[in-house]
Amino acid sequence: MIIMKFGGTSVATAQAMRQVAHIVNLYCDRQPVVVVSALAGVTDTLVALFAAQRVKNHSGIDDILRKLSERHLSVLADLLGEEQDSPTQTKLVSLLAELERVARLSPVAESDQPRQLDQLVSFGERLSTVLVAVALRQAGRRARDFDARGFLFTDGQHGAANINFIMTNLATTSTLQPYIEEGGVPVVTGFIGSAPDGSVTTLDRGGSDYTATVLGAALQAEEVWLWKEEDGIMTADPRIVPKARLLAAITYREAAEMSSHGAKVLHPLAIVPVRRPGIPVRVRNTFKPEAAGTLITESVEPPRSGVRVITAIRDLSLVAVEGLGMTGLTGVAAEVTGLAKQARVNIVMSMQAASEQNICLICRSKDSEILAGALRSGLRERMAARLIDQVRVEDNMAAIVVVGEGMRGRKGVAGRVFSAVCGAEVNVSAIVQGPSECNITFLVQKESAEDAVRALHVAFDLDMSSESVAIGGSNDQ
């Protein structure tokens, strides 16, 4: 059995869905289970719908609902052509009507907004699974859409729910296994699950990757394949480094380090379910199915330089809590991170000076003022007592992440990193390095990020790496 997850671009149009059906047919002998995201752009549109709902912008709600309805019904008509499929059309229309009812509900209290947002954005995947199942049936497969809320169980943390693996594993097996054994192809909603109270929850952006690996572990799949619009994982962004090479394989830890530091490789928790059972994950290109992509597995021979990937994460801000009186002040770090959590701001990374006089939180730029406001409000008593001097915001930052398990225990890697950056005349604003020694992360001004990446790519000979030779297949693109 293999789990095949298809992202938003892979299911953006009827033609893209036919390509998905073609790929599934290529591997029909391996009992595929399909996980899908919402059509490209739909989740953002649903977030905009939520914003219109909050301010009672009725004309905006009408316009968004009309566009969503037209798009999904148009894809269905394209898939069916001259044929008729009344049950599917009825189901799609019913889902769109339910979406309209939810969109027209009165705005709720701020504390309940995450729950209402999850309910709205869940329709993206619920609609797309219906359409992809049609595409598979049109291609000759027995296929049926499955709503993961019936078997992927989470806690009640809306927006970034935590999975109850024991309940999910049992329910997934009992729900999907019989249909698979009968020769059917389940098409499962990614990204969404069900809270203990029955409300819909989401797994944070990119959560369909996580759904796929959770199902892979529950069903004891041979592999999990994440089909995206990229060829796989590269040594760097090819738009920055033209000589960036496709990596044949990386380790679980390297993938986790990249994603946990904000690189959009896969969901930050996607490796968790598959690592213990040792289920390989492949990142492949929907539009180049003949290419092997990148294998993610437990052990891969390290590159000669020790470094596997250089990546840049843009549009970040540094929010610093500073004060001479913070030295020895018990609990201030926990208080700072707690305030960030209350503000529902995702912290990409954090650091604290050894002097304890400075705590830096790195977040997305769009959240910097929200975070700074929450910290100033929550720490006002400590600031009034002059234990904390200020909450400072520095925008237009980027994080450069140097990743490689071969860095562990290797002397001189950090020196080589910062020597290369210095040679490119890039100023480093802050440095983060965890005890795993698998990554070195530092902050630079946004406009210097590309220079830093190019300098590091050359310094560690990544464009010359033997890693460009594929494992298990050709990487000719």
Number of C-alpha atoms within 10 A of each C-alpha: 18 23 27 28 30 27 23 24 18 26 25 19 21 21 15 18 25 20 19 26 22 16 18 21 16 11 13 17 11 14 18 23 27 27 31 28 30 28 23 16 12 20 20 13 17 24 15 16 23 24 16 20 20 17 11 15 12 13 10 16 20 15 11 19 20 13 12 17 17 12 16 22 17 14 20 22 16 15 21 15 9 8 10 10 12 9 9 15 16 11 13 21 16 12 17 21 14 13 21 18 10 15 25 16 12 11 17 13 10 10 8 11 15 19 19 22 21 24 20 21 27 23 20 28 26 24 21 28 27 25 27 29 25 26 27 24 15 16 16 11 18 17 24 18 21 21 18 25 23 14 21 27 27 26 16 20 15 25 19 21 22 19 21 14 16 10 13 22 20 14 17 19 15 13 15 20 15 11 15 17 10 9 15 19 24 24 28 31 31 34 30 33 29 22 22 12 8 13 15 26 32 29 25 18 16 20 21 30 30 26 28 31 30 26 27 27 23 19 20 18 21 16 21 28 27 26 29 21 17 16 22 24 23 23 23 26 19 12 9 15 18 11 18 23 24 25 26 26 29 25 22 23 21 21 24 19 22 24 18 17 20 22 21 14 19 22 23 23 19 23 25 16 20 26 19 10 12 16 20 21 29 22 25 26 22 23 17 16 16 15 18 22 31 25 26 27 21 17 12 16 12 17 18 15 16 19 25 29 27 26 27 25 19 22 16 24 27 25 23 21 25 20 19 14 16 22 16 11 11 9 9 18 18 10 14 19 17 14 20 21 14 10 16 15 18 15 17 17 16 16 17 15 11 9 10 17 19 21 21 22 24 25 24 22 21 13 17 21 14 14 28 22 13 19 23 18 12 16 20 14 12 16 18 10 10 14 18 23 17 17 20 14 18 14 20 15 24 26 30 26 24 26 24 26 25 21 24 15 12 12 9 9 19 16 10 14 18 17 15 21 23 14 10 16 13 19 14 17 13 13 14 15 14 10 7 13 16 22 27 22 19 18 25 23 20 19 13 18 22 20 16 26 25 21 20 26 26 15 16 22 14 25 19 13 18 14 22 19 16 19 15 11 12 13 20 11 10
